[in-house]
Amino acid sequence: MANHKSSKKRILVTKKKNAINTARRTQVKTFTKKAVKAIESGDKKAATEALRTAESKIMKSAGKTMPKKSASRKVSRLTKKVNAMK
């Protein structure tokens, strides 16, 4: 157990950051799944809307929860799938 005041603070900050990161990661997964489901359904309008929200969530977590390039790659792949729809 931490004895120093700064160590105790770091434990609290780490717990808070961990919760934030977990929430962000979960949101990214959820909205990515929704976008993929919309793409698979074949409805281009719904897929475009789902892509927009997924892209927003992914890019907000870029550089914080996930590496920027991973986020860009994820967005790129989703966009490519939506653009390939007829």
N, CA, C and O atoms as CSV, one atom per row, in Angstrom:
chain,resi,resn,atom,element,x,y,z
A,1,MET,N,N,0.848,-1.186,0.000
A,1,MET,CA,C,0.000,0.000,0.000
A,1,MET,C,C,0.886,1.239,0.000
A,1,MET,O,O,1.956,1.248,0.609
A,2,ALA,N,N,0.435,2.280,-0.684
A,2,ALA,CA,C,1.202,3.515,-0.802
A,2,ALA,C,C,1.221,4.261,0.529
A,2,ALA,O,O,0.223,4.323,1.246
A,3,ASN,N,N,2.383,4.821,0.834
A,3,ASN,CA,C,2.536,5.586,2.067
A,3,ASN,C,C,2.631,7.081,1.801
A,3,ASN,O,O,2.168,7.887,2.609
A,4,HIS,N,N,3.224,7.454,0.686
A,4,HIS,CA,C,3.405,8.869,0.370
A,4,HIS,C,C,2.130,9.455,-0.221
A,4,HIS,O,O,1.335,8.768,-0.862
A,5,LYS,N,N,1.971,10.747,0.019
A,5,LYS,CA,C,0.788,11.439,-0.475
A,5,LYS,C,C,0.724,11.386,-2.004
A,5,LYS,O,O,-0.341,11.171,-2.582
A,6,SER,N,N,1.868,11.582,-2.644
A,6,SER,CA,C,1.903,11.569,-4.110
A,6,SER,C,C,1.591,10.178,-4.660
A,6,SER,O,O,0.962,10.052,-5.711
A,7,SER,N,N,2.025,9.146,-3.959
A,7,SER,CA,C,1.738,7.772,-4.393
A,7,SER,C,C,0.246,7.481,-4.300
A,7,SER,O,O,-0.328,6.838,-5.179
A,8,LYS,N,N,-0.374,7.959,-3.226
A,8,LYS,CA,C,-1.813,7.766,-3.065
A,8,LYS,C,C,-2.579,8.486,-4.172
A,8,LYS,O,O,-3.565,7.973,-4.702
A,9,LYS,N,N,-2.099,9.693,-4.511
A,9,LYS,CA,C,-2.737,10.459,-5.579
A,9,LYS,C,C,-2.595,9.722,-6.906
A,9,LYS,O,O,-3.551,9.642,-7.678
A,10,ARG,N,N,-1.418,9.189,-7.170
A,10,ARG,CA,C,-1.179,8.476,-8.433
A,10,ARG,C,C,-2.112,7.267,-8.562
A,10,ARG,O,O,-2.584,6.960,-9.656
A,11,ILE,N,N,-2.374,6.590,-7.455
A,11,ILE,CA,C,-3.289,5.443,-7.475
A,11,ILE,C,C,-4.689,5.899,-7.889
A,11,ILE,O,O,-5.338,5.256,-8.714
A,12,LEU,N,N,-5.152,7.014,-7.309
A,12,LEU,CA,C,-6.475,7.538,-7.646
A,12,LEU,C,C,-6.547,7.976,-9.106
A,12,LEU,O,O,-7.517,7.683,-9.805
A,13,VAL,N,N,-5.508,8.684,-9.559
A,13,VAL,CA,C,-5.471,9.168,-10.938
A,13,VAL,C,C,-5.448,7.996,-11.911
A,13,VAL,O,O,-6.125,8.023,-12.940
A,14,THR,N,N,-4.670,6.970,-11.586
A,14,THR,CA,C,-4.577,5.793,-12.449
A,14,THR,C,C,-5.922,5.094,-12.571
A,14,THR,O,O,-6.310,4.680,-13.663
A,15,LYS,N,N,-6.640,4.959,-11.451
A,15,LYS,CA,C,-7.966,4.328,-11.486
A,15,LYS,C,C,-8.916,5.122,-12.381
A,15,LYS,O,O,-9.662,4.550,-13.176
A,16,LYS,N,N,-8.878,6.445,-12.238
A,16,LYS,CA,C,-9.759,7.313,-13.021
A,16,LYS,C,C,-9.438,7.207,-14.514
A,16,LYS,O,O,-10.338,7.057,-15.340
A,17,LYS,N,N,-8.154,7.286,-14.850
A,17,LYS,CA,C,-7.720,7.191,-16.254
A,17,LYS,C,C,-8.079,5.827,-16.836
A,17,LYS,O,O,-8.495,5.725,-17.990
A,18,ASN,N,N,-7.914,4.784,-16.029
A,18,ASN,CA,C,-8.232,3.429,-16.471
A,18,ASN,C,C,-9.715,3.324,-16.827
A,18,ASN,O,O,-10.077,2.720,-17.836
A,19,ALA,N,N,-10.560,3.911,-15.999
A,19,ALA,CA,C,-12.004,3.884,-16.254
A,19,ALA,C,C,-12.345,4.644,-17.535
A,19,ALA,O,O,-13.171,4.196,-18.330
A,20,ILE,N,N,-11.706,5.793,-17.727
A,20,ILE,CA,C,-11.944,6.597,-18.930
A,20,ILE,C,C,-11.515,5.831,-20.175
A,20,ILE,O,O,-12.247,5.780,-21.164
A,21,ASN,N,N,-10.322,5.233,-20.123
A,21,ASN,CA,C,-9.807,4.483,-21.268
A,21,ASN,C,C,-10.687,3.285,-21.594
A,21,ASN,O,O,-10.943,2.994,-22.763
A,22,THR,N,N,-11.146,2.595,-20.566
A,22,THR,CA,C,-12.023,1.440,-20.778
A,22,THR,C,C,-13.323,1.876,-21.439
A,22,THR,O,O,-13.810,1.214,-22.356
A,23,ALA,N,N,-13.883,2.981,-20.979
A,23,ALA,CA,C,-15.132,3.492,-21.555
A,23,ALA,C,C,-14.933,3.871,-23.018
A,23,ALA,O,O,-15.763,3.543,-23.866
A,24,ARG,N,N,-13.837,4.557,-23.312
A,24,ARG,CA,C,-13.549,4.954,-24.697
A,24,ARG,C,C,-13.385,3.731,-25.590
A,24,ARG,O,O,-13.935,3.678,-26.690
A,25,ARG,N,N,-12.625,2.750,-25.109
A,25,ARG,CA,C,-12.373,1.540,-25.889
A,25,ARG,C,C,-13.691,0.815,-26.181
A,25,ARG,O,O,-13.906,0.314,-27.285
A,26,THR,N,N,-14.562,0.769,-25.180
A,26,THR,CA,C,-15.858,0.117,-25.332
A,26,THR,C,C,-16.712,0.848,-26.360
A,26,THR,O,O,-17.365,0.217,-27.191
A,27,GLN,N,N,-16.710,2.185,-26.305
A,27,GLN,CA,C,-17.479,2.969,-27.267
A,27,GLN,C,C,-16.984,2.734,-28.689
A,27,GLN,O,O,-17.783,2.586,-29.614
A,28,VAL,N,N,-15.676,2.701,-28.859
A,28,VAL,CA,C,-15.102,2.469,-30.188
A,28,VAL,C,C,-15.563,1.120,-30.721
A,28,VAL,O,O,-15.978,1.010,-31.875
A,29,LYS,N,N,-15.490,0.092,-29.876
A,29,LYS,CA,C,-15.914,-1.246,-30.301
A,29,LYS,C,C,-17.397,-1.258,-30.664
A,29,LYS,O,O,-17.783,-1.817,-31.690
A,30,THR,N,N,-18.225,-0.643,-29.824
A,30,THR,CA,C,-19.666,-0.639,-30.034
A,30,THR,C,C,-20.032,0.039,-31.350
A,30,THR,O,O,-20.786,-0.515,-32.150
A,31,PHE,N,N,-19.495,1.241,-31.571
A,31,PHE,CA,C,-19.858,1.981,-32.771
A,31,PHE,C,C,-19.249,1.366,-34.027
A,31,PHE,O,O,-19.818,1.490,-35.112
A,32,THR,N,N,-18.100,0.706,-33.894
A,32,THR,CA,C,-17.517,-0.006,-35.033
A,32,THR,C,C,-18.411,-1.180,-35.417
A,32,THR,O,O,-18.656,-1.422,-36.599
A,33,LYS,N,N,-18.896,-1.909,-34.408
A,33,LYS,CA,C,-19.797,-3.036,-34.682
A,33,LYS,C,C,-21.083,-2.557,-35.350
A,33,LYS,O,O,-21.583,-3.203,-36.270
A,34,LYS,N,N,-21.622,-1.418,-34.886
A,34,LYS,CA,C,-22.839,-0.872,-35.485
A,34,LYS,C,C,-22.599,-0.502,-36.948
A,34,LYS,O,O,-23.456,-0.735,-37.800
A,35,ALA,N,N,-21.434,0.072,-37.235
A,35,ALA,CA,C,-21.105,0.448,-38.609
A,35,ALA,C,C,-20.983,-0.786,-39.491
A,35,ALA,O,O,-21.487,-0.802,-40.614
A,36,VAL,N,N,-20.320,-1.813,-38.992
A,36,VAL,CA,C,-20.155,-3.055,-39.760
A,36,VAL,C,C,-21.514,-3.701,-40.018
A,36,VAL,O,O,-21.778,-4.200,-41.112
A,37,LYS,N,N,-22.368,-3.686,-39.003
A,37,LYS,CA,C,-23.707,-4.274,-39.155
A,37,LYS,C,C,-24.509,-3.501,-40.207
A,37,LYS,O,O,-25.229,-4.101,-41.005
A,38,ALA,N,N,-24.384,-2.169,-40.208
A,38,ALA,CA,C,-25.088,-1.348,-41.196
A,38,ALA,C,C,-24.557,-1.619,-42.601
A,38,ALA,O,O,-25.320,-1.639,-43.566
A,39,ILE,N,N,-23.251,-1.826,-42.710
A,39,ILE,CA,C,-22.644,-2.135,-44.010
A,39,ILE,C,C,-23.154,-3.479,-44.514
A,39,ILE,O,O,-23.492,-3.620,-45.689
A,40,GLU,N,N,-23.209,-4.464,-43.623
A,40,GLU,CA,C,-23.656,-5.804,-44.006
A,40,GLU,C,C,-25.139,-5.838,-44.371
A,40,GLU,O,O,-25.570,-6.681,-45.158
A,41,SER,N,N,-25.918,-4.919,-43.796
A,41,SER,CA,C,-27.350,-4.881,-44.113
A,41,SER,C,C,-27.593,-4.376,-45.529
A,41,SER,O,O,-28.627,-4.675,-46.126
A,42,GLY,N,N,-26.642,-3.609,-46.072
A,42,GLY,CA,C,-26.753,-3.138,-47.448
A,42,GLY,C,C,-27.388,-1.770,-47.591
A,42,GLY,O,O,-27.534,-1.280,-48.710
A,43,ASP,N,N,-27.770,-1.142,-46.495
A,43,ASP,CA,C,-28.384,0.188,-46.539
A,43,ASP,C,C,-27.276,1.242,-46.503
A,43,ASP,O,O,-26.656,1.469,-45.464
A,44,LYS,N,N,-27.037,1.879,-47.650
A,44,LYS,CA,C,-25.915,2.813,-47.750
A,44,LYS,C,C,-26.105,4.046,-46.862
A,44,LYS,O,O,-25.150,4.534,-46.258
A,45,LYS,N,N,-27.338,4.546,-46.785
A,45,LYS,CA,C,-27.594,5.735,-45.977
A,45,LYS,C,C,-27.312,5.453,-44.497
A,45,LYS,O,O,-26.657,6.247,-43.822
A,46,ALA,N,N,-27.808,4.327,-44.005
A,46,ALA,CA,C,-27.575,3.944,-42.607
A,46,ALA,C,C,-26.092,3.684,-42.360
A,46,ALA,O,O,-25.559,4.022,-41.303
A,47,ALA,N,N,-25.437,3.083,-43.344
A,47,ALA,CA,C,-24.008,2.793,-43.209
A,47,ALA,C,C,-23.196,4.079,-43.140
A,47,ALA,O,O,-22.230,4.173,-42.383
A,48,THR,N,N,-23.594,5.070,-43.934
A,48,THR,CA,C,-22.891,6.353,-43.932
A,48,THR,C,C,-23.041,7.048,-42.582
A,48,THR,O,O,-22.078,7.593,-42.044
A,49,GLU,N,N,-24.260,7.023,-42.043
A,49,GLU,CA,C,-24.497,7.629,-40.727
A,49,GLU,C,C,-23.715,6.895,-39.635
A,49,GLU,O,O,-23.114,7.521,-38.763
A,50,ALA,N,N,-23.730,5.575,-39.694
A,50,ALA,CA,C,-23.000,4.779,-38.704
A,50,ALA,C,C,-21.503,5.029,-38.817
A,50,ALA,O,O,-20.796,5.090,-37.811
A,51,LEU,N,N,-21.026,5.174,-40.050
A,51,LEU,CA,C,-19.605,5.464,-40.268
A,51,LEU,C,C,-19.236,6.809,-39.664
A,51,LEU,O,O,-18.177,6.951,-39.052
A,52,ARG,N,N,-20.109,7.795,-39.835
A,52,ARG,CA,C,-19.834,9.132,-39.312
A,52,ARG,C,C,-19.663,9.102,-37.788
A,52,ARG,O,O,-18.718,9.682,-37.254
A,53,THR,N,N,-20.580,8.425,-37.098
A,53,THR,CA,C,-20.484,8.371,-35.638
A,53,THR,C,C,-19.295,7.522,-35.191
A,53,THR,O,O,-18.612,7.855,-34.223
A,54,ALA,N,N,-19.056,6.421,-35.906
A,54,ALA,CA,C,-17.922,5.559,-35.552
A,54,ALA,C,C,-16.608,6.306,-35.743
A,54,ALA,O,O,-15.708,6.222,-34.908
A,55,GLU,N,N,-16.507,7.038,-36.850
A,55,GLU,CA,C,-15.283,7.794,-37.123
A,55,GLU,C,C,-15.038,8.832,-36.038
A,55,GLU,O,O,-13.904,9.027,-35.601
A,56,SER,N,N,-16.099,9.495,-35.608
A,56,SER,CA,C,-15.985,10.494,-34.553
A,56,SER,C,C,-15.445,9.876,-33.264
A,56,SER,O,O,-14.523,10.415,-32.651
A,57,LYS,N,N,-16.017,8.756,-32.859
A,57,LYS,CA,C,-15.580,8.094,-31.623
A,57,LYS,C,C,-14.147,7.585,-31.739
A,57,LYS,O,O,-13.360,7.701,-30.800
A,58,ILE,N,N,-13.815,7.020,-32.903
A,58,ILE,CA,C,-12.468,6.466,-33.094
A,58,ILE,C,C,-11.427,7.575,-33.046
A,58,ILE,O,O,-10.403,7.436,-32.377
A,59,MET,N,N,-11.680,8.673,-33.749
A,59,MET,CA,C,-10.687,9.737,-33.814
A,59,MET,C,C,-10.564,10.486,-32.485
A,59,MET,O,O,-9.508,11.042,-32.185
A,60,LYS,N,N,-11.634,10.504,-31.689
A,60,LYS,CA,C,-11.537,11.124,-30.369
A,60,LYS,C,C,-10.649,10.301,-29.441
A,60,LYS,O,O,-10.008,10.845,-28.542
A,61,SER,N,N,-10.615,8.997,-29.660
A,61,SER,CA,C,-9.774,8.150,-28.817
A,61,SER,C,C,-8.359,8.016,-29.379
A,61,SER,O,O,-7.480,7.457,-28.724
A,62,ALA,N,N,-8.140,8.528,-30.590
A,62,ALA,CA,C,-6.817,8.433,-31.216
A,62,ALA,C,C,-5.802,9.265,-30.440
A,62,ALA,O,O,-6.042,10.431,-30.129
A,63,GLY,N,N,-4.683,8.655,-30.139
A,63,GLY,CA,C,-3.626,9.355,-29.421
A,63,GLY,C,C,-3.793,9.313,-27.917
A,63,GLY,O,O,-2.870,9.657,-27.178
A,64,LYS,N,N,-4.953,8.897,-27.460
A,64,LYS,CA,C,-5.193,8.810,-26.021
A,64,LYS,C,C,-5.315,7.349,-25.625
A,64,LYS,O,O,-4.484,6.816,-24.890
A,65,THR,N,N,-6.372,6.708,-26.128
A,65,THR,CA,C,-6.624,5.312,-25.790
A,65,THR,C,C,-5.928,4.366,-26.752
A,65,THR,O,O,-5.428,3.313,-26.354
A,66,MET,N,N,-5.900,4.751,-28.025
A,66,MET,CA,C,-5.272,3.906,-29.044
A,66,MET,C,C,-4.296,4.753,-29.864
A,66,MET,O,O,-4.448,5.973,-29.938
A,67,PRO,N,N,-3.310,4.124,-30.472
A,67,PRO,CA,C,-2.363,4.868,-31.306
A,67,PRO,C,C,-3.071,5.536,-32.491
A,67,PRO,O,O,-4.050,5.005,-33.015
A,68,LYS,N,N,-2.568,6.706,-32.908
A,68,LYS,CA,C,-3.191,7.467,-33.989
A,68,LYS,C,C,-3.280,6.663,-35.278
A,68,LYS,O,O,-4.297,6.691,-35.972
A,69,LYS,N,N,-2.209,5.948,-35.589
A,69,LYS,CA,C,-2.187,5.205,-36.851
A,69,LYS,C,C,-3.168,4.041,-36.834
A,69,LYS,O,O,-3.749,3.706,-37.867
A,70,SER,N,N,-3.358,3.424,-35.680
A,70,SER,CA,C,-4.343,2.340,-35.564
A,70,SER,C,C,-5.746,2.891,-35.788
A,70,SER,O,O,-6.571,2.269,-36.457
A,71,ALA,N,N,-6.004,4.066,-35.220
A,71,ALA,CA,C,-7.312,4.694,-35.384
A,71,ALA,C,C,-7.545,5.056,-36.847
A,71,ALA,O,O,-8.628,4.824,-37.384
A,72,SER,N,N,-6.534,5.622,-37.487
A,72,SER,CA,C,-6.656,5.995,-38.892
A,72,SER,C,C,-6.891,4.772,-39.763
A,72,SER,O,O,-7.684,4.817,-40.703
A,73,ARG,N,N,-6.207,3.687,-39.454
A,73,ARG,CA,C,-6.357,2.451,-40.216
A,73,ARG,C,C,-7.778,1.905,-40.079
A,73,ARG,O,O,-8.382,1.455,-41.052
A,74,LYS,N,N,-8.296,1.953,-38.857
A,74,LYS,CA,C,-9.653,1.454,-38.593
A,74,LYS,C,C,-10.688,2.282,-39.374
A,74,LYS,O,O,-11.600,1.729,-39.987
A,75,VAL,N,N,-10.533,3.611,-39.342
A,75,VAL,CA,C,-11.443,4.501,-40.059
A,75,VAL,C,C,-11.331,4.270,-41.563
A,75,VAL,O,O,-12.338,4.225,-42.270
A,76,SER,N,N,-10.109,4.125,-42.040
A,76,SER,CA,C,-9.872,3.915,-43.467
A,76,SER,C,C,-10.552,2.649,-43.963
A,76,SER,O,O,-11.175,2.651,-45.025
A,77,ARG,N,N,-10.437,1.585,-43.212
A,77,ARG,CA,C,-11.028,0.310,-43.619
A,77,ARG,C,C,-12.552,0.383,-43.634
A,77,ARG,O,O,-13.200,-0.145,-44.538
A,78,LEU,N,N,-13.121,1.049,-42.615
A,78,LEU,CA,C,-14.577,1.207,-42.591
A,78,LEU,C,C,-15.053,2.063,-43.770
A,78,LEU,O,O,-16.046,1.741,-44.422
A,79,THR,N,N,-14.331,3.156,-44.031
A,79,THR,CA,C,-14.692,4.052,-45.127
A,79,THR,C,C,-14.622,3.332,-46.465
A,79,THR,O,O,-15.486,3.507,-47.324
A,80,LYS,N,N,-13.589,2.526,-46.629
A,80,LYS,CA,C,-13.426,1.768,-47.868
A,80,LYS,C,C,-14.607,0.820,-48.081
A,80,LYS,O,O,-15.090,0.666,-49.203
A,81,LYS,N,N,-15.070,0.187,-47.000
A,81,LYS,CA,C,-16.213,-0.731,-47.102
A,81,LYS,C,C,-17.494,0.020,-47.479
A,81,LYS,O,O,-18.287,-0.459,-48.290
A,82,VAL,N,N,-17.687,1.199,-46.882
A,82,VAL,CA,C,-18.888,1.985,-47.187
A,82,VAL,C,C,-18.841,2.469,-48.634
A,82,VAL,O,O,-19.852,2.422,-49.334
A,83,ASN,N,N,-17.685,2.931,-49.084
A,83,ASN,CA,C,-17.558,3.426,-50.453
A,83,ASN,C,C,-17.729,2.317,-51.484
A,83,ASN,O,O,-18.120,2.582,-52.620
A,84,ALA,N,N,-17.440,1.084,-51.098
A,84,ALA,CA,C,-17.578,-0.044,-52.021
A,84,ALA,C,C,-19.033,-0.477,-52.190
A,84,ALA,O,O,-19.354,-1.258,-53.085
A,85,MET,N,N,-19.913,0.038,-51.321
A,85,MET,CA,C,-21.330,-0.332,-51.415
A,85,MET,C,C,-21.947,0.270,-52.670
A,85,MET,O,O,-21.497,1.303,-53.167
A,86,LYS,N,N,-22.990,-0.396,-53.176
A,86,LYS,CA,C,-23.660,0.102,-54.387
A,86,LYS,C,C,-24.858,0.933,-54.036
A,86,LYS,O,O,-25.544,1.434,-54.927
